Structure formats: C-alpha cells, structure tokens
C-alpha cells in the first residue's frame, strides 16, 4: 500500500475552502482511478502547541506506481489543477509506503 498525504495551510477564506473542497474538489478526486481509500479532516490538532495546518487529506493506492499513474492521468491532472482554486494558504504533499 502507498499513501499520499496532503497538509493544507490556513487559507485566506476558511469558509470558502471547506465549501469548495467538499462540493467541488472531493468529487474530482473520486474520479481518479486506483484510489483505494480517502479521508480528510478540518480538525487538525498538534500534539502540544499551536495548530500549524488547517486541513489534512490522505489517499491510499495499491502501490507507488498506481499513485503516479493516477496523478498523471487526465483526472489526476484536473485534481492538481484545481488546488489553487481553494488552497490559498498553500499545501505540502508527501507520499510513502505503508504496511
């Protein structure tokens, strides 16, 4: 299994982010082939200290190759191209194998 993790910084307009993310962005993600499981939260809390992220998204794929294929597909490119429409605070994306 391979996981992609997306950490969203505080956006300029949190209400717009949440509404757009749920109504527009997540439906785009659902069209990507090879996604096994997705989850997200807008209730990100650090272990001690101040919250540094507004939201988090996780997607699991069968393998790194499956993830890369999904991201390079037409649907994956639409997802990537949509990020600037709501994530005005920027994002950090990482991926890694999970057992």
N, C-alpha and C positions, 0 to 999 in steps of 0.2 A: 504494500500500500504506500502511496505517496501523497503528502498533504501540502496544500498551498495555504498560507496564512497571510491575510491582508489586515494591516493595522491602519486605521484611519485617524488622522489628527483632527483636532477640534475644527469644524467647518465655520465659515463666516455666518451661515444661517442654519442652525441645527434643525429647526422645524422643516425647512426645505429639504435638507439632507435625508431625514427619516422618511418623509413622504415620497420623495423621488426614488430613494433606494428600494423601498418596499413595492411601490406601484410600477416602476419602470425598470430599474436595474436588475432586481432579482428575477423578473420574468425573462430578461435577456440571458441571464446565467442559466436558467432552466433549459434553454435551447442548446446548450453546449453538450456535445456527445462525450461520453466517457466519465462524466461526473457521477461518482458513486453516492456521495453524501455531501450536503452543505449545511452549515449552521452560521448564525450571526448573532450579535448582541450589541446593544447600545448602552449596556450597563457594565462597562469595563472598570474594574477596580484594581488598583495596585495592591500589593501586599505591603502596607505601610506607605505613608507619603501621599503625595498628590497624584490624581489620575493624569496620565500623560496621553492617553488615547481616548477618542470619542466612541469608536466602534471597532469591532473585530469581525472578520469573516473567515471561515475555514471551508475548504473543499477537498474531498478525498478522491483520489484516482487510483486505478489499479497499479499504475507504475509511473515513473517519471516520463517515459516515452508517451504514455497515454495523456498525461497532463500537457506535455509540449504539443502533442497533436491537437488537443482540444483548444489550446491557446492560439495556435497558428491557423485554426480553421476560420471560415467566414464568421461563424457565430462567436468564436473567441475574440476575433478582432473587433467585432461590434461591442462586446463587453468591455474590452480595453479602451476603445474609443469613447465609451460612454462615461468613464470615470471623471473626466474634467467637468461634466455637467452637474455634479453634486459634491464632489470631494474637494472643495475649495481650500481645505487645510492641508492637502497633500496626503500621500499614502506611503506605507512601507510594505513591500511584498517579499516574502521568503517562501521557500519550499524545502521539503526534507522527507526522507523515508520514515515511515512509522511501522512499528511491529505490532 
